[in-house]
C-alpha cells in the first residue's frame, strides 16, 4: 500500500526515491542532530548535512498521501521527530504551531 502510493506521489509531485532518501537523511539527522548544525552558512554546499529539505519532503508526503499510506509513513517519521526534538534545542522565537 505505502510503496504504490509513494511511487505515485513521487511521479506526480517529487522525484523517484525522494521519500526514501528523505527518510534516510532525517533518520541520520535525528540520531545525530549536531550534523545538521555544524559549520558553514547553512547551505548544502558548505555542509551537506545541514538541510531541512528532507523533513519538508516528508511533511509534504504525510499530507499528500492517502490516509492509510500516510499513517504508515507517520509511524516511521514520528519516532524520528521525537528523537530529534529530544536531542536538540528549540528556537524560542518559533511557535510549535508552525509545524515543521
C-alpha atoms as a printed R data frame, in Angstrom:
    type eleno elety resid chain resno      x      y       z
1   ATOM     1    CA   UNK     A     1  0.000  0.000   0.000
2   ATOM     2    CA   UNK     A     2  2.635  2.523   1.071
3   ATOM     3    CA   UNK     A     3  5.064  1.753  -1.764
4   ATOM     4    CA   UNK     A     4  2.473  2.235  -4.507
5   ATOM     5    CA   UNK     A     5  1.120  5.456  -3.006
6   ATOM     6    CA   UNK     A     6  4.628  6.835  -2.543
7   ATOM     7    CA   UNK     A     7  5.571  5.910  -6.119
8   ATOM     8    CA   UNK     A     8  2.523  7.803  -7.433
9   ATOM     9    CA   UNK     A     9  3.317 10.825  -5.274
10  ATOM    10    CA   UNK     A    10  6.948 10.827  -6.375
11  ATOM    11    CA   UNK     A    11  5.934 10.525 -10.014
12  ATOM    12    CA   UNK     A    12  3.402 13.362  -9.763
13  ATOM    13    CA   UNK     A    13  4.990 15.822  -7.335
14  ATOM    14    CA   UNK     A    14  8.531 14.839  -6.359
15  ATOM    15    CA   UNK     A    15 11.222 12.659  -7.948
16  ATOM    16    CA   UNK     A    16 11.911  8.917  -7.854
17  ATOM    17    CA   UNK     A    17 13.208  7.846  -4.465
18  ATOM    18    CA   UNK     A    18 12.519 11.223  -2.802
19  ATOM    19    CA   UNK     A    19 10.631  9.856   0.212
20  ATOM    20    CA   UNK     A    20 13.101  7.053   0.966
21  ATOM    21    CA   UNK     A    21 16.022  9.468   0.575
22  ATOM    22    CA   UNK     A    22 14.340 11.988   2.884
23  ATOM    23    CA   UNK     A    23 13.558  9.307   5.464
24  ATOM    24    CA   UNK     A    24 17.169  8.069   5.472
25  ATOM    25    CA   UNK     A    25 18.559 11.587   5.845
26  ATOM    26    CA   UNK     A    26 16.020 12.555   8.526
27  ATOM    27    CA   UNK     A    27 16.954  9.399  10.455
28  ATOM    28    CA   UNK     A    28 20.615 10.335  10.230
29  ATOM    29    CA   UNK     A    29 19.919 13.857  11.495
30  ATOM    30    CA   UNK     A    30 17.554 12.646  14.228
31  ATOM    31    CA   UNK     A    31 20.236 10.328  15.579
32  ATOM    32    CA   UNK     A    32 22.989 12.964  15.253
33  ATOM    33    CA   UNK     A    33 21.415 16.472  15.332
34  ATOM    34    CA   UNK     A    34 24.823 18.093  15.591
35  ATOM    35    CA   UNK     A    35 25.389 17.095  11.957
36  ATOM    36    CA   UNK     A    36 22.609 19.464  10.953
37  ATOM    37    CA   UNK     A    37 24.054 22.342  12.935
38  ATOM    38    CA   UNK     A    38 27.801 22.148  12.475
39  ATOM    39    CA   UNK     A    39 29.564 24.806  10.449
40  ATOM    40    CA   UNK     A    40 29.100 26.533   7.145
41  ATOM    41    CA   UNK     A    41 26.495 29.045   6.118
42  ATOM    42    CA   UNK     A    42 23.685 26.531   6.197
43  ATOM    43    CA   UNK     A    43 23.667 25.661   2.522
44  ATOM    44    CA   UNK     A    44 24.210 22.082   1.318
45  ATOM    45    CA   UNK     A    45 27.489 23.076  -0.389
46  ATOM    46    CA   UNK     A    46 29.083 24.290   2.850
47  ATOM    47    CA   UNK     A    47 27.666 21.477   4.927
48  ATOM    48    CA   UNK     A    48 25.826 18.664   3.139
49  ATOM    49    CA   UNK     A    49 24.192 17.582   6.405
50  ATOM    50    CA   UNK     A    50 22.613 20.986   7.077
51  ATOM    51    CA   UNK     A    51 19.266 20.779   5.342
52  ATOM    52    CA   UNK     A    52 15.664 20.855   6.327
53  ATOM    53    CA   UNK     A    53 14.559 19.787   2.885
54  ATOM    54    CA   UNK     A    54 14.260 16.150   3.898
55  ATOM    55    CA   UNK     A    55 11.753 16.942   6.635
56  ATOM    56    CA   UNK     A    56  9.824 19.167   4.220
57  ATOM    57    CA   UNK     A    57  9.597 16.276   1.734
58  ATOM    58    CA   UNK     A    58  8.304 14.017   4.493
59  ATOM    59    CA   UNK     A    59  5.773 16.641   5.595
60  ATOM    60    CA   UNK     A    60  4.520 17.001   2.028
61  ATOM    61    CA   UNK     A    61  4.192 13.231   1.751
62  ATOM    62    CA   UNK     A    62  2.348 12.975   5.079
63  ATOM    63    CA   UNK     A    63 -0.249 15.458   3.835
64  ATOM    64    CA   UNK     A    64 -0.459 14.289   0.217
65  ATOM    65    CA   UNK     A    65 -0.616 10.507   0.654
66  ATOM    66    CA   UNK     A    66 -3.901  8.671   1.133
67  ATOM    67    CA   UNK     A    67 -4.817  8.273   4.816
68  ATOM    68    CA   UNK     A    68 -3.701  4.654   5.178
69  ATOM    69    CA   UNK     A    69 -0.325  5.219   3.497
70  ATOM    70    CA   UNK     A    70  0.186  8.469   5.430
71  ATOM    71    CA   UNK     A    71 -0.492  6.637   8.689
72  ATOM    72    CA   UNK     A    72  2.128  4.027   7.798
73  ATOM    73    CA   UNK     A    73  4.702  6.686   6.910
74  ATOM    74    CA   UNK     A    74  3.808  8.682  10.048
75  ATOM    75    CA   UNK     A    75  4.638  5.568  12.074
76  ATOM    76    CA   UNK     A    76  8.189  5.819  10.723
77  ATOM    77    CA   UNK     A    77  8.555  9.599  10.921
78  ATOM    78    CA   UNK     A    78  7.113 10.340  14.377
79  ATOM    79    CA   UNK     A    79  9.729  8.340  16.327
80  ATOM    80    CA   UNK     A    80 12.464 10.197  14.425
81  ATOM    81    CA   UNK     A    81 10.773 13.531  15.150
82  ATOM    82    CA   UNK     A    82 10.616 12.668  18.849
83  ATOM    83    CA   UNK     A    83 14.267 11.641  18.865
84  ATOM    84    CA   UNK     A    84 15.306 14.830  17.079
85  ATOM    85    CA   UNK     A    85 13.294 17.004  19.472
86  ATOM    86    CA   UNK     A    86 14.742 15.190  22.480
87  ATOM    87    CA   UNK     A    87 18.304 15.717  21.241
88  ATOM    88    CA   UNK     A    88 18.070 19.313  20.065
89  ATOM    89    CA   UNK     A    89 17.089 22.728  21.396
90  ATOM    90    CA   UNK     A    90 14.032 24.519  20.027
91  ATOM    91    CA   UNK     A    91 14.261 28.092  18.816
92  ATOM    92    CA   UNK     A    92 12.393 30.229  21.337
93  ATOM    93    CA   UNK     A    93 11.102 32.517  18.582
94  ATOM    94    CA   UNK     A    94  9.377 29.712  16.681
95  ATOM    95    CA   UNK     A    95  5.914 28.599  17.678
96  ATOM    96    CA   UNK     A    96  5.233 24.835  17.878
97  ATOM    97    CA   UNK     A    97  2.037 25.599  15.962
98  ATOM    98    CA   UNK     A    98  4.173 26.455  12.924
99  ATOM    99    CA   UNK     A    99  4.936 22.754  12.434
100 ATOM   100    CA   UNK     A   100  7.981 21.572  10.595
